[in-house]
Amino acid sequence: MSVIKVEGLYKIFGHNPQRAFPLIEKGMSKEEVLDKTGCTIGIHDASFEIKQKETFVIMGLSGSGKSTVIRCLNRLIEPTRGQVLIDGKDIVKMNKKELMQVRRRKLSMVFQHFGLLPQRTVIANVEYGLEISGVDKDERREKALNAIELVGLKGYEESKPSELSGGMQQRVGLARALANDPEILLMDEAFSALDPLIRTQMQDELLELQARMHKTIVFITHDLDEALKIGDRIAIMKDGKVVQIGTPEEILTEPADEYVRNFIQNVDRSKVITASTIMRKPPTITVPKEGPNVAARRMEKHGVSTIYVVDSDRILQGILTIDEAMKLSKENKKSVDKTTIQEVYVTNPSTSVADLLPTAMSSRYPLAVVDDEYRLVGIVDRASIMNEVYGDVSDESTTSLKDYLKEVNTNGGSVGTKEEAEK
């Protein structure tokens, strides 16, 4: 379900912006339109939809139009042409009273520069929006205290902004935005003014907050790593145009043009590409209905020496080798003995390739990818993982890495045996 839908959005800055449209329709560039009319194209025919509870990142270089777009979503900047639908209602056509209601009840905004009132305490700053909205004193105090606790500032209610670090000041700004419990949170370069370490911490905290709040978030950034980390989907802008929209993996693996390819060329793909991208379907047998003879025939058919064992609900039981299958067959066993099923490392579809590598290097078998119910959804082998991390690699390079990787913890939180993961 789309909460925000933008269609054919334009913003032209300058005197008599309508003069620019005939030139735009002729295909003239942003620079040519500026030269002939003195008007600057801020947004050029932007169209996209944002789903409920989605974190939608809009990114691009300075001057790309990303901040202009987010300000058109709440009409801090008036669009020149196009529609901005919020829950199906066009905010562009709303009168002042209707617009104010949307801003107070549905939208909140967090800016790059915190915009705190220096003479007010933390709690007074957080209450401010509720106060000017006419919310009762006791009610706004309760909401402010809840928001302050949510962003981890409990105990700092009576502090002044000057007594807080940059990261803490931004938390106050975030608490102020959350105090009225908005459906949509607009964040314009919210972490750009912070030191790198604090910025990373705030990104992590936003992800944790979103896991609890499930808001619809529109996040503006010029930092691709930040976009890849935070965004469910990313829109990349250039010269006011949206040139590509996709998931982080789609942006990295299927760049729309040379501009996007240049944008992503220095990104560490192994930290973004996940098991779901490189996994493949493995041959399986289902117990108890299929036994060692079926297992042996299936392994022969697929040219493999191991097969994954699942039950009737596709719950992973482990792995069976050809040697064990042949042994059971010679003993005239009709079913697979649980004692012959070996453990296999499991991971979830969202685990990054970088996190998979150490375990893959020490495991005899491909890693099993399972869902939240431990149903087998695929496997990832060492070659596929290493090709994502290093490009095409030989057996010699694989061997040379083993000594180094033995020192890495291979039983981390996202990769391990089924028993370890259950713990």
C-alpha positions as CSV (number, residue, x, y, z in Angstrom):
1,M,0.0,0.0,0.0
2,S,1.4,3.4,-1.1
3,V,1.4,6.1,1.6
4,I,3.0,8.7,-0.6
5,K,2.6,8.9,-4.4
6,V,4.4,11.5,-6.4
7,E,3.5,12.0,-10.1
8,G,5.0,14.3,-12.7
9,L,6.5,16.6,-10.0
10,Y,8.3,19.7,-11.2
11,K,9.9,22.6,-9.3
12,I,11.2,25.5,-11.3
13,F,12.9,28.3,-9.5
14,G,12.9,31.8,-10.9
15,H,10.7,34.5,-12.3
16,N,7.7,33.1,-14.4
17,P,8.7,29.4,-14.2
18,Q,6.1,28.5,-16.8
19,R,8.4,29.8,-19.4
20,A,10.7,26.8,-18.8
21,F,8.2,24.1,-19.8
22,P,8.2,24.6,-23.6
23,L,12.0,24.3,-23.5
24,I,11.9,21.3,-21.2
25,E,9.4,19.6,-23.6
26,K,11.9,20.2,-26.5
27,G,14.5,18.2,-24.5
28,M,16.7,21.1,-23.5
29,S,19.1,20.5,-20.6
30,K,19.0,22.1,-17.2
31,E,21.9,24.4,-18.2
32,E,20.2,25.4,-21.5
33,V,16.9,26.3,-19.7
34,L,18.8,28.4,-17.2
35,D,20.7,30.2,-20.0
36,K,17.6,31.0,-22.0
37,T,15.1,31.8,-19.2
38,G,17.1,32.4,-16.0
39,C,15.0,29.6,-14.4
40,T,16.6,26.7,-12.5
41,I,15.1,23.2,-12.7
42,G,15.0,21.9,-9.2
43,I,12.9,18.8,-9.9
44,H,12.3,17.4,-13.4
45,D,9.2,15.1,-13.8
46,A,9.8,13.1,-10.6
47,S,7.5,10.1,-10.1
48,F,7.7,7.5,-7.4
49,E,5.6,5.7,-4.7
50,I,6.5,5.1,-1.1
51,K,5.0,2.1,0.7
52,Q,3.7,2.0,4.2
53,K,6.3,1.4,6.9
54,E,9.1,1.7,4.2
55,T,12.4,3.5,4.7
56,F,12.7,5.3,1.3
57,V,16.1,7.0,0.7
58,I,16.5,9.8,-1.8
59,M,20.1,10.4,-2.6
60,G,22.3,12.3,-5.0
61,L,25.1,14.9,-5.2
62,S,24.7,18.5,-4.2
63,G,22.2,20.2,-6.6
64,S,20.5,16.9,-7.6
65,G,17.2,18.0,-6.2
66,K,16.8,15.6,-3.4
67,S,16.2,18.2,-0.6
68,T,13.8,20.0,-2.9
69,V,11.8,16.9,-3.3
70,I,11.4,16.2,0.4
71,R,10.3,19.9,1.0
72,C,7.7,19.5,-1.7
73,L,6.3,16.5,0.2
74,N,5.1,18.8,3.0
75,R,4.9,22.0,0.9
76,L,7.7,23.8,2.6
77,I,8.5,24.4,-1.1
78,E,5.6,24.9,-3.4
79,P,5.7,22.5,-6.4
80,T,5.4,24.1,-9.8
81,R,3.5,21.2,-11.4
82,G,2.5,17.7,-10.5
83,Q,0.8,15.8,-7.7
84,V,1.9,14.8,-4.2
85,L,-0.6,12.3,-2.9
86,I,-0.5,11.4,0.8
87,D,-3.0,8.7,1.7
88,G,-4.6,9.4,-1.7
89,K,-5.1,13.2,-1.1
90,D,-3.2,15.7,-3.2
91,I,-1.3,18.0,-0.8
92,V,-0.6,20.4,-3.6
93,K,-4.3,21.3,-3.8
94,M,-5.0,21.6,-0.1
95,N,-5.8,25.0,1.5
96,K,-3.9,26.3,4.4
97,K,-6.1,24.7,7.0
98,E,-6.0,21.3,5.4
99,L,-2.3,21.5,4.9
100,M,-1.8,22.5,8.6
101,Q,-3.8,19.4,9.7
102,V,-1.6,17.1,7.5
103,R,1.6,18.6,8.9
104,R,0.4,18.3,12.5
105,R,-1.1,14.8,12.3
106,K,0.6,12.9,9.5
107,L,4.1,14.4,9.0
108,S,7.1,15.3,11.0
109,M,10.5,16.5,9.8
110,V,14.0,16.2,11.1
111,F,16.5,18.7,9.7
112,Q,20.3,18.5,9.2
113,H,20.8,21.4,11.6
114,F,18.9,20.5,14.7
115,G,16.9,23.8,15.0
116,L,16.6,23.5,18.8
117,L,15.6,26.5,20.9
118,P,18.7,27.2,23.0
119,Q,16.8,28.8,25.9
120,R,14.5,25.8,26.3
121,T,15.3,22.5,28.1
122,V,15.3,19.2,26.3
123,I,11.7,18.4,27.3
124,A,10.5,21.9,26.4
125,N,12.1,21.6,23.0
126,V,10.4,18.2,22.5
127,E,7.0,19.6,23.6
128,Y,7.3,22.7,21.4
129,G,5.4,21.3,18.3
130,L,2.6,19.9,20.5
131,E,2.5,23.2,22.4
132,I,1.9,25.3,19.3
133,S,-0.7,22.7,18.1
134,G,-2.7,23.4,21.3
135,V,-2.2,20.1,23.0
136,D,-3.1,20.0,26.7
137,K,-0.1,20.5,29.0
138,D,-0.4,17.2,30.8
139,E,-0.9,15.3,27.5
140,R,2.0,16.9,25.7
141,R,4.3,16.3,28.7
142,E,3.4,12.6,28.7
143,K,4.0,12.4,24.9
144,A,7.3,14.3,25.2
145,L,8.6,12.0,28.0
146,N,7.7,8.9,25.9
147,A,9.6,10.3,22.9
148,I,12.6,11.2,25.0
149,E,12.8,7.7,26.4
150,L,12.4,6.3,22.9
151,V,15.5,8.0,21.6
152,G,17.6,7.2,24.7
153,L,17.6,10.6,26.4
154,K,15.9,9.7,29.6
155,G,17.5,11.6,32.4
156,Y,18.4,14.6,30.2
157,E,14.9,16.2,30.3
158,E,16.1,19.4,32.1
159,S,19.3,19.8,30.2
160,K,19.9,22.7,27.8
161,P,20.9,22.0,24.1
162,S,24.3,23.6,24.8
163,E,25.0,20.9,27.4
164,L,24.6,18.1,24.9
165,S,26.8,16.6,22.2
166,G,25.9,16.9,18.5
167,G,24.5,13.3,18.5
168,M,22.4,14.0,21.6
169,Q,21.1,17.3,20.1
170,Q,20.0,15.3,17.0
171,R,18.2,12.9,19.2
172,V,16.3,15.8,20.7
173,G,15.3,16.8,17.2
174,L,14.2,13.3,16.5
175,A,12.2,13.1,19.7
176,R,10.5,16.3,18.8
177,A,9.5,14.9,15.5
178,L,8.2,11.7,17.1
179,A,6.3,13.3,19.9
180,N,3.1,13.7,17.9
181,D,3.3,10.1,16.7
182,P,3.4,10.9,13.0
183,E,2.7,8.3,10.3
184,I,5.4,9.8,8.1
185,L,8.9,10.9,9.2
186,L,10.8,13.2,6.8
187,M,14.6,13.3,7.5
188,D,16.6,15.8,5.5
189,E,20.4,15.0,5.7
190,A,19.6,14.4,9.4
191,F,23.0,12.9,10.2
192,S,25.2,14.8,7.8
193,A,26.4,17.4,10.4
194,L,27.6,14.7,12.8
195,D,31.1,13.3,13.2
196,P,31.6,9.9,11.4
197,L,31.5,7.8,14.6
198,I,28.4,9.5,15.9
199,R,26.8,9.4,12.5
200,T,27.3,5.6,12.3
201,Q,25.8,5.3,15.8
202,M,22.8,7.3,14.9
203,Q,22.2,5.2,11.8
204,D,22.2,2.1,13.9
205,E,19.8,3.7,16.4
206,L,17.5,4.8,13.6
207,L,17.4,1.2,12.4
208,E,16.5,0.0,15.9
209,L,13.9,2.6,16.3
210,Q,12.3,1.7,12.9
211,A,12.2,-1.9,14.0
212,R,10.0,-0.8,16.9
213,M,8.1,2.1,15.4
214,H,7.4,0.9,11.8
215,K,7.0,4.4,10.5
216,T,7.1,5.5,6.9
217,I,10.5,7.3,6.6
218,V,11.7,9.4,3.8
219,F,15.5,9.9,4.3
220,I,17.7,12.3,2.3
221,T,21.4,11.8,2.0
222,H,24.3,12.3,-0.3
223,D,26.2,9.3,1.2
224,L,25.7,6.1,-0.7
225,D,26.9,3.9,2.2
226,E,24.4,5.5,4.4
227,A,21.7,5.0,1.8
228,L,22.6,1.3,1.4
229,K,22.6,0.8,5.2
230,I,19.3,2.5,6.0
231,G,17.1,2.2,2.9
232,D,14.6,-0.4,2.0
233,R,14.6,1.2,-1.4
234,I,16.7,4.0,-2.8
235,A,16.0,6.7,-5.4
236,I,19.1,8.2,-7.1
237,M,18.7,11.7,-8.5
238,K,20.7,13.7,-11.0
239,D,19.9,17.2,-12.3
240,G,16.4,17.1,-10.7
241,K,15.6,13.7,-12.3
242,V,15.1,10.4,-10.7
243,V,17.4,8.1,-12.6
244,Q,16.9,4.9,-10.7
245,I,14.8,3.4,-8.0
246,G,15.6,0.0,-6.4
247,T,16.6,-2.0,-3.4
248,P,20.2,-1.7,-2.3
249,E,21.0,-4.9,-4.0
250,E,19.3,-3.8,-7.3
251,I,21.2,-0.6,-7.2
252,L,24.5,-2.4,-6.9
253,T,23.9,-5.3,-9.2
254,E,21.7,-3.6,-11.9
255,P,22.9,0.1,-12.2
256,A,20.6,1.9,-14.6
257,D,23.3,4.0,-16.4
258,E,26.9,5.2,-16.3
259,Y,26.1,7.8,-13.7
260,V,24.8,5.2,-11.2
261,R,27.8,2.9,-12.1
262,N,30.2,5.6,-11.3
263,F,28.3,6.4,-8.1
264,I,28.6,2.8,-6.8
265,Q,32.1,1.9,-8.1
266,N,33.8,2.2,-4.7
267,V,31.2,0.5,-2.6
268,D,32.1,-2.7,-0.8
269,R,29.6,-5.0,-2.4
270,S,30.3,-7.8,0.0
271,K,28.7,-5.8,2.8
272,V,25.5,-5.3,0.9
273,I,25.0,-8.4,-1.3
274,T,23.2,-11.0,0.8
275,A,22.7,-14.7,0.8
276,S,19.4,-14.3,-1.0
277,T,21.1,-12.9,-4.0
278,I,23.6,-15.7,-4.6
279,M,21.8,-18.7,-3.2
280,R,20.7,-21.6,-5.4
281,K,18.2,-24.4,-5.0
282,P,19.8,-27.6,-3.7
283,P,18.8,-31.2,-4.3
284,T,16.8,-32.5,-1.4
285,I,15.0,-35.6,0.0
286,T,12.0,-35.5,2.2
287,V,11.9,-37.8,5.3
288,P,10.5,-40.1,6.2
289,K,8.9,-40.8,2.8
290,E,12.1,-40.8,0.8
291,G,15.0,-43.1,1.8
292,P,18.7,-43.8,1.0
293,N,18.0,-45.2,-2.5
294,V,16.1,-42.2,-3.6
295,A,18.9,-40.0,-2.1
296,A,21.6,-41.9,-4.0
297,R,19.7,-41.7,-7.3
298,R,19.0,-38.0,-6.8
299,M,22.7,-37.3,-6.0
300,E,23.7,-39.2,-9.1
301,K,21.2,-37.2,-11.2
302,H,22.6,-33.9,-10.0
303,G,26.2,-34.9,-10.0
304,V,26.7,-34.2,-6.3
305,S,28.0,-36.2,-3.4
306,T,25.7,-34.6,-0.7
307,I,22.0,-34.0,-0.4
308,Y,20.0,-31.8,2.0
309,V,17.4,-33.5,4.2
310,V,14.1,-31.9,5.0
311,D,10.8,-33.0,6.5
312,S,7.4,-32.6,5.0
313,D,7.3,-29.0,6.1
314,R,10.6,-28.3,4.4
315,I,12.2,-27.9,7.8
316,L,16.0,-28.6,7.5
317,Q,17.2,-31.7,9.2
318,G,20.8,-31.7,8.0
319,I,22.9,-33.2,5.2
320,L,23.3,-36.7,3.9
321,T,26.5,-37.8,2.1
322,I,26.7,-40.4,-0.7
323,D,28.8,-42.7,1.5
324,E,26.1,-42.8,4.2
325,A,23.3,-43.3,1.6
326,M,25.2,-46.2,0.0
327,K,25.9,-47.7,3.5
328,L,22.2,-47.6,4.4
329,S,21.2,-49.0,1.1
330,K,23.6,-52.0,1.5
331,E,22.0,-52.6,4.9
332,N,18.6,-52.7,3.2
333,K,17.4,-49.7,5.2
334,K,14.3,-48.1,3.8
335,S,14.6,-44.9,5.7
336,V,17.3,-42.4,6.5
337,D,18.7,-43.0,10.0
338,K,18.8,-39.7,12.0
339,T,22.2,-40.7,13.3
340,T,23.6,-40.6,9.7
341,I,22.4,-37.0,9.0
342,Q,25.2,-34.6,9.5
343,E,25.0,-31.0,10.8
344,V,25.3,-28.1,8.4
345,Y,25.9,-24.5,9.0
346,V,22.7,-22.4,8.5
347,T,22.2,-18.7,7.8
348,N,19.3,-16.4,6.9
349,P,18.6,-14.8,3.5
350,S,19.6,-11.3,4.7
351,T,23.1,-12.2,5.9
352,S,25.8,-10.3,4.0
353,V,28.4,-12.1,1.9
354,A,31.1,-10.5,4.0
355,D,29.7,-12.2,7.1
356,L,29.3,-15.5,5.3
357,L,32.9,-15.8,4.1
358,P,34.7,-16.9,7.3
359,T,32.2,-19.7,7.9
360,A,32.2,-20.8,4.3
361,M,36.0,-21.1,4.4
362,S,35.9,-23.5,7.3
363,S,32.8,-25.5,6.3
364,R,33.0,-28.8,4.3
365,Y,29.6,-28.2,2.8
366,P,27.7,-25.2,1.3
367,L,25.8,-23.1,3.9
368,A,22.1,-23.8,4.2
369,V,19.8,-20.7,3.9
370,V,16.7,-21.0,6.0
371,D,13.8,-18.7,6.8
372,D,12.5,-17.8,10.3
373,E,10.8,-21.2,10.6
374,Y,14.0,-23.1,9.6
375,R,12.5,-24.0,6.2
376,L,15.3,-24.6,3.6
377,V,15.1,-21.9,0.9
378,G,18.5,-22.4,-0.7
379,I,22.2,-22.9,-0.3
380,V,25.3,-20.8,-0.9
381,D,28.7,-22.4,-1.7
382,R,32.2,-21.1,-1.1
383,A,32.9,-20.3,-4.7
384,S,29.9,-18.1,-5.1
385,I,30.7,-16.2,-1.9
386,M,34.3,-15.7,-2.8
387,N,33.5,-14.5,-6.3
388,E,31.3,-11.8,-4.8
389,V,34.1,-10.8,-2.4
390,Y,37.2,-11.1,-4.6
391,G,36.0,-11.7,-8.1
392,D,36.9,-14.9,-9.9
393,V,39.2,-16.9,-7.6
394,S,41.2,-20.1,-8.1
395,D,41.6,-23.0,-5.7
396,E,45.1,-21.8,-4.9
397,S,43.8,-18.4,-3.7
398,T,41.1,-20.2,-1.7
399,T,43.8,-22.3,0.1
400,S,46.0,-19.3,0.8
401,L,43.2,-17.5,2.6
402,K,42.4,-20.4,5.0
403,D,45.1,-19.7,7.6
404,Y,44.0,-16.1,7.9
405,L,40.4,-16.9,8.1
406,K,40.9,-19.6,10.8
407,E,41.5,-16.7,13.2
408,V,38.1,-15.2,12.4
409,N,35.1,-16.1,14.6
410,T,33.0,-18.4,12.4
411,N,30.1,-18.8,14.7
412,G,28.7,-15.3,14.7
413,G,25.2,-14.2,15.3
414,S,24.0,-14.7,11.8
415,V,25.8,-17.8,10.8
416,G,26.0,-21.1,12.7
417,T,24.6,-24.6,13.0
418,K,20.9,-25.1,13.4
419,E,21.3,-25.9,17.1
420,E,23.5,-22.8,17.7
421,A,21.0,-20.6,15.9
422,E,18.1,-21.9,18.0
423,K,20.0,-21.0,21.1
